[in-house]
Amino acid sequence: MQATSYVTSFIGLIFVIGLIFVLLWALKYISENAQKCKLFENINKDKRLNVIESRRLDSKNTLMIIKQDNKEHLIVTGNNNIIIEKNIHIKEVEDKNHD
């Protein structure tokens, strides 16, 4: 093989690896921001249950704020599903944010 074929093969390999990394980054971004996406707004519009916010605590556990009707619930999901606080009224949460 000639040197030019090695160079073009190497450039093609780098290009394909770069595309794979861009695709993985895009999938991660979409999965993390799916709640904020305008495409899913009409789907979640009439539902009573909604995930307000979620944070990863470690590799197995996630802390989530779930909204049901006019109440919010703070739960930890993972190995053991634990409800930390329930029936958080939205007015209380808004008052705490203004202070």
C-alpha positions as CSV (number, residue, x, y, z in Angstrom):
1,M,0.0,0.0,0.0
2,Q,1.1,3.5,-0.6
3,A,1.5,6.2,2.1
4,T,-1.5,8.2,0.8
5,S,-3.8,5.2,1.3
6,Y,-2.6,5.0,4.9
7,V,-3.2,8.7,5.5
8,T,-6.7,8.6,4.0
9,S,-7.6,5.5,6.0
10,F,-6.4,7.2,9.2
11,I,-8.3,10.4,8.4
12,G,-11.4,8.4,7.8
13,L,-11.0,6.5,11.0
14,I,-10.6,9.8,13.0
15,F,-13.7,11.2,11.2
16,V,-15.8,8.1,12.1
17,I,-14.7,8.1,15.8
18,G,-15.5,11.9,15.9
19,L,-19.0,11.2,14.6
20,I,-19.5,8.5,17.2
21,F,-18.6,10.9,20.0
22,V,-20.9,13.6,18.6
23,L,-23.7,11.1,18.5
24,L,-23.1,10.0,22.0
25,W,-23.0,13.6,23.3
26,A,-26.3,14.4,21.5
27,L,-28.0,11.3,22.9
28,K,-26.9,12.3,26.4
29,Y,-28.0,15.9,26.0
30,I,-31.4,14.9,24.7
31,S,-32.0,12.4,27.5
32,E,-31.1,14.9,30.2
33,N,-33.2,17.7,28.7
34,A,-36.2,15.8,27.4
35,Q,-38.5,17.4,30.0
36,K,-37.6,20.9,28.7
37,C,-37.9,20.0,25.0
38,K,-40.7,21.8,23.1
39,L,-41.3,18.6,21.0
40,F,-42.6,16.8,24.1
41,E,-44.6,19.7,25.5
42,N,-48.0,18.6,24.0
43,I,-47.5,15.0,25.1
44,N,-47.0,15.9,28.7
45,K,-49.7,18.7,28.7
46,D,-52.7,16.8,30.0
47,K,-51.0,14.4,32.4
48,R,-51.4,14.7,36.1
49,L,-47.9,13.3,37.0
50,N,-44.8,15.2,36.0
51,V,-41.1,15.0,36.9
52,I,-40.1,18.5,38.0
53,E,-36.4,17.9,38.6
54,S,-34.0,15.0,39.1
55,R,-30.5,14.8,40.4
56,R,-28.1,11.8,40.4
57,L,-26.9,11.1,43.9
58,D,-24.6,8.2,42.9
59,S,-24.5,5.5,40.3
60,K,-27.6,3.8,41.6
61,N,-29.7,6.4,43.4
62,T,-31.6,9.4,42.0
63,L,-33.3,12.2,43.9
64,M,-36.5,13.4,42.2
65,I,-39.2,16.0,42.7
66,I,-42.5,14.7,41.3
67,K,-45.5,16.9,40.8
68,Q,-49.0,15.4,41.1
69,D,-51.9,17.8,40.7
70,N,-51.1,20.7,43.1
71,K,-48.7,18.7,45.3
72,E,-45.0,17.9,45.0
73,H,-43.2,14.8,46.4
74,L,-39.5,14.4,47.1
75,I,-38.4,10.8,46.5
76,V,-35.2,8.8,46.2
77,T,-35.2,6.0,43.6
78,G,-32.7,3.3,43.2
79,N,-32.2,0.1,45.3
80,N,-34.7,1.3,47.9
81,N,-37.4,3.7,46.8
82,I,-37.9,6.1,49.7
83,I,-40.3,9.0,50.0
84,I,-38.5,11.7,51.8
85,E,-41.2,14.3,51.9
86,K,-44.7,14.2,50.5
87,N,-47.6,16.7,50.0
88,I,-45.4,19.7,49.5
89,H,-47.8,22.4,48.5
90,I,-46.7,24.5,45.6
91,K,-47.5,27.8,47.4
92,E,-44.9,26.9,50.1
93,V,-42.3,26.2,47.5
94,E,-42.9,29.5,45.7
95,D,-42.7,31.4,49.1
96,K,-39.4,29.8,49.9
97,N,-38.0,30.8,46.5
98,H,-38.9,34.5,47.0
99,D,-37.0,34.7,50.3
